[in-house]
Each structure stands twice: as structure tokens, then as C-alpha cells.
Amino acid sequence: MSNTIKLEVMRYRPGVDEKPWPQVFDIEWTQDMSILDALALVKDDFEPELAYRWSCRMEVCGSCGMVVNGEPKLACSTFVREYASVGKITVGALDQFPIEKDLI
């Protein structure tokens, strides 16, 4: 199994974009990498403008809630390895709220 995966992040910039659009990143992942860790990697190494929320990293606060491959999940407790066989992870903002920017 390859240690790279496509991470498709739905981006949205108010006042610039008409609707959310996908941006794809090829990332290297490890067994202990959460979706939140993967987003931090993207922000640090590829796209510093990426906006998302996180706080406790321990499944308590819920601030990292987002839609992962069509299902609402907490990014801190959802692991990249769960999607390794699919080869692609799509991450978007929660459906019930208006999008402020990117995943927020």
C-alpha cells in the first residue's frame, strides 16, 4: 500500500468565489495521521491560506467538525489510514452552516 493519498479540500473565499471549489493535494501519510494532522501539513507545506478550525484535538470540543467523504466527522479522531484503500479523501465544511471560509 502506498503512503501517499489525494486530499481534496473544498475551498471557498467569500467575495472572491461564487461557490466552493476543490483543491487537490498529494500528501504522504503515516498510520497515526488524523485528517486534522493532514490539514495542518497542507497548511504548513502547500497552502498557508487554508482556513479550518480546531481546538482540543481530543474529541471534546467539536470545533474540527467537517464532512469527510460525505459523512460528518471530527477531523481530530478520523484517521487518513481509514481511507487508504479508497486513495482519496474529500474534506468540506459542514452542510448545516453557512461557509465563512474554506472549512469554517
For each residue, the residues with C-beta under 8 A, 3 or more apart:
1: 84 85
2: 5
3: 28 29 30
4: 26 27 28 29
5: 2 26 27 29 80 83 84 87 88 89
6: 24 25 26 87 88 89
7: 24 25 26 27 38 39 42 88 89 91
8: 22 23 24 25 88 89 90 91
9: 22 23 24 25 39 42 47 50 91 92 102 103
10: 20 21 22 23 90 91 92 93 102 103
11: 17 20 21 22 23 50 102
12: 17 19 20 21 93 99 101 102
13: 16 17 101 102
14: 17 99 100 101
15:
16: 13
17: 11 12 13 14 20 21
18:
19: 12
20: 10 11 12 17 92 93 99
21: 10 11 12 17
22: 8 9 10 11 90
23: 8 9 10 11 47
24: 6 7 8 9
25: 6 7 8 9 42 46 47
26: 4 5 6 7
27: 4 5 7 38 41 42
28: 3 4
29: 3 4 5 33 38 80 81 84
30: 3 33
31: 79 81
32: 79
33: 29 30 37 38 41 79 80 81
34: 37 38 75 76 77 78 79 80
35: 38 39 66 68 73 75 76 78 79 80 89 91
36: 39 40 54 57 64 75 76
37: 33 34 40 41 80
38: 7 27 29 33 34 35 41 42 80 89
39: 7 9 35 36 42 43 50 52 75 91 103
40: 36 37 43 44
41: 27 33 37 38 44 45 46
42: 7 9 25 27 38 39 45 46 47 50
43: 39 40 46 47 48 50 52
44: 40 41 48
45: 41 42
46: 25 41 42 43
47: 9 23 25 42 43 50
48: 43 44
49:
50: 9 11 39 42 43 47 102 103
51: 100 101 102 103 104
52: 39 43 64 66 75 102 103 104
53: 63 64 103 104
54: 36 57 63 64 75 76
55: 61 63 64
56: 59 60 61 63 76
57: 36 54 64 76
58: 76
59: 56 74 76 77
60: 56
61: 55 56 64
62: 65 74
63: 53 54 55 56
64: 36 52 53 54 55 57 61 74 75 76
65: 62 72 73 74 75 94
66: 35 52 72 73 75 91 92 93 94 103
67: 70 71 72 73 90 91 92 93 94 95
68: 35 71 72 73 75 78 83 89 90 91
69: 83 86 89 90
70: 67 90
71: 67 68
72: 65 66 67 68 94 95
73: 35 65 66 67 68 77 78
74: 59 62 64 65 77 78
75: 34 35 36 39 52 54 64 65 66 68 78 91
76: 34 35 36 54 56 57 58 59 64
77: 34 59 73 74
78: 34 35 68 73 74 75 82
79: 31 32 33 34 35 82
80: 5 29 33 34 35 37 38 83 84 89
81: 29 31 33 84
82: 78 79
83: 5 68 69 80 86 87 88 89
84: 1 5 29 80 81 87
85: 1
86: 69 83 89
87: 5 6 83 84
88: 5 6 7 8 83
89: 5 6 7 8 35 38 68 69 80 83 86
90: 8 10 22 67 68 69 70
91: 7 8 9 10 35 39 66 67 68 75 103
92: 9 10 20 66 67 103
93: 10 12 20 66 67 97 99 102 103 104
94: 65 66 67 72 97
95: 67 72
96:
97: 93 94
98:
99: 12 14 20 93 102 104
100: 14 51 104
101: 12 13 14 51 104
102: 9 10 11 12 13 50 51 52 93 99
103: 9 10 39 50 51 52 53 66 91 92 93
104: 51 52 53 93 99 100 101
